[in-house]
Every structure is written in structure tokens, then in C-alpha cells.
């Protein structure tokens, strides 16, 4: 197994540092304003009509803005450098493993054999059938008999 071991090595690096400094700017503004001055003149005329006029006045304004100006200042900073060295470690490991070993066992089993046989089965079937049977019935009938009488005259 290789394990890296950090080592420290120094290196000098120049890192610039930003310093903000404020500067003041002054801007002079000149402002010109036209002011109307009324003039009076006497004259015999009809009454003049006053018409208002629109004038555009531009004004310049002074505004002071502070803007940071980046400045460079050098500073020496020590930055450690990591150097990796490989080391070899040997570790002995004992490993115990259970291995399943199959066992074979013989056993005699008697299995009955099925032999098909043919059988003839006779079944008696009873069937009821109505058959008319002639029957003798006695009847008494009275039959008149003729009797011959001899008459004597």
C-alpha cells in the first residue's frame, strides 16, 4: 500500500496588494440665466396682446464623486509547497474462510412399480318396462230360459 506523506518546501511568491485611496475632483460650473427686463414705451396704439413665450434654460451642476484608484503595493508572502513522497507498507493479513464441501450419501429406496391391468366388468342393468297382461274377469249374466209347457186342450 502506498501512502503519500506531505513534505513542506518554501517558495517566495510576490502577491500585489490593492490599496484604495480617495481623490477629490472639483469641477467649476458657470450658470448663465436670461432674465427678461420689461421696457415701457409710450405710443398711441391699440392695446397690445401679451403672448407668453417658452424659454429653455440649461444649467450645469457640479457633482463631486469619489472614485477608488487601485494602487499596487508589494508584499512578500511565504507559501509552503506540498511535495508527495511514496512509502511502501506491507501488512500481513490472515484470512480464514469456511469452504463448504459436499458429502455424498447413498441410500437404497424401494419404489413400487405400477403395472396396468385390463379388467372386464359386467354390470346388470335393470329396466322397467310396462307390458299389458290379459286378465280374465267373471261377470254374471242373467239369461232368460225358454221353458216349453205343454198345454192340454
C-alpha positions in Angstrom: 0.0 0.0 0.0 1.4 3.4 -1.0 0.7 6.3 1.4 1.7 9.8 0.3 3.5 11.8 3.0 3.2 15.6 2.8 6.5 17.5 2.9 6.9 21.3 3.3 9.0 23.3 0.9 9.1 27.1 0.9 8.7 29.3 -2.1 8.7 33.1 -2.3 5.8 34.5 -4.3 5.1 38.2 -4.9 1.4 39.0 -4.4 0.3 42.6 -5.3 -1.9 44.3 -2.7 -4.7 46.7 -3.7 -4.9 49.9 -1.6 -7.8 52.2 -2.2 -7.1 56.0 -2.0 -9.7 58.7 -2.3 -9.1 61.6 -4.8 -11.2 64.8 -4.8 -12.2 66.3 -8.1 -13.5 69.8 -8.3 -15.5 71.0 -11.3 -16.4 74.6 -11.7 -19.8 75.4 -13.1 -20.8 78.6 -14.7 -24.5 79.3 -14.8 -26.0 81.9 -17.2 -29.6 82.9 -16.7 -31.5 85.1 -19.1 -33.8 87.4 -17.1 -36.4 89.4 -19.2 -36.4 93.1 -18.4 -39.7 94.9 -19.1 -39.4 98.0 -21.2 -42.1 100.7 -21.3 -42.6 102.8 -24.4 -45.4 105.3 -24.8 -47.1 105.2 -28.1 -50.7 105.7 -29.2 -51.6 102.2 -30.4 -54.2 99.7 -29.8 -53.8 97.6 -26.7 -51.2 95.0 -27.4 -51.8 91.4 -26.6 -49.3 89.6 -24.3 -48.2 86.3 -25.8 -46.2 84.1 -23.4 -43.1 82.5 -24.8 -41.3 79.4 -23.7 -37.6 79.6 -23.0 -35.1 76.7 -22.5 -32.6 77.2 -19.7 -29.6 74.9 -19.4 -27.9 74.6 -16.0 -24.6 72.9 -15.4 -24.3 71.3 -12.0 -21.1 70.5 -10.1 -21.0 67.0 -8.6 -18.2 65.5 -6.6 -17.6 61.8 -7.0 -15.1 59.8 -5.1 -13.6 57.0 -7.2 -11.2 54.5 -5.7 -8.0 54.2 -7.7 -6.2 50.8 -7.4 -2.6 51.1 -6.4 -0.1 48.3 -6.3 1.9 47.5 -3.2 4.3 44.6 -3.0 4.3 42.2 -0.1 6.4 39.0 0.4 4.3 36.0 1.3 5.8 32.6 2.2 3.6 29.8 0.6 4.5 26.3 1.7 4.7 23.8 -1.2 3.5 20.2 -0.6 5.7 17.5 -2.0 4.4 13.9 -2.0 6.8 11.1 -1.3 5.6 7.5 -1.7 6.2 5.0 1.0 5.5 1.2 0.8 3.9 -0.6 3.7 3.5 -4.3 3.8 0.8 -5.7 6.1 0.3 -9.4 6.5 -3.4 -10.4 6.8 -4.6 -13.8 7.9 -7.9 -14.7 6.4 -9.9 -17.7 7.5 -12.6 -18.9 5.1 -15.1 -21.7 5.6 -15.4 -23.7 2.4 -18.5 -26.0 2.1 -17.5 -29.5 1.0 -20.5 -31.5 -0.4 -21.0 -35.0 1.1 -22.5 -37.8 -1.0 -24.7 -40.4 0.8 -26.1 -43.5 -0.8 -29.5 -44.9 0.2 -31.5 -47.7 -1.3 -35.1 -46.8 -1.7 -37.7 -49.3 -2.9 -40.2 -47.7 -5.3 -43.3 -49.8 -6.2 -43.8 -50.3 -9.9 -47.3 -49.7 -11.2 -48.4 -52.4 -13.7 -51.6 -51.6 -15.6 -54.1 -54.5 -15.8 -57.2 -54.9 -18.0 -60.4 -56.0 -16.3 -63.8 -56.9 -17.8 -66.6 -55.8 -15.5 -70.1 -56.9 -16.3 -72.9 -54.9 -14.9 -76.5 -55.9 -14.8 -78.9 -53.1 -15.8 -82.5 -53.2 -14.6 -85.0 -51.7 -17.0 -88.7 -51.3 -16.1 -91.0 -51.8 -19.0 -94.8 -51.8 -18.7 -96.3 -54.8 -20.6 -100.1 -55.2 -20.7 -101.2 -58.5 -19.3 -104.6 -60.0 -20.4 -106.7 -60.7 -17.3 -109.9 -62.7 -17.0 -112.8 -61.2 -15.2 -116.0 -63.0 -14.3 -119.4 -61.5 -15.0 -122.7 -62.9 -14.0 -125.2 -62.5 -16.8 -128.9 -63.4 -16.4 -130.1 -65.2 -19.5 -133.8 -65.9 -19.8 -134.5 -69.5 -20.5 -137.4 -70.7 -22.7 -139.5 -73.3 -20.9 -141.8 -75.3 -23.1 -145.0 -76.1 -21.3 -147.4 -78.5 -22.9 -150.8 -77.3 -22.8 -153.6 -79.6 -22.8 -156.6 -78.7 -24.6 
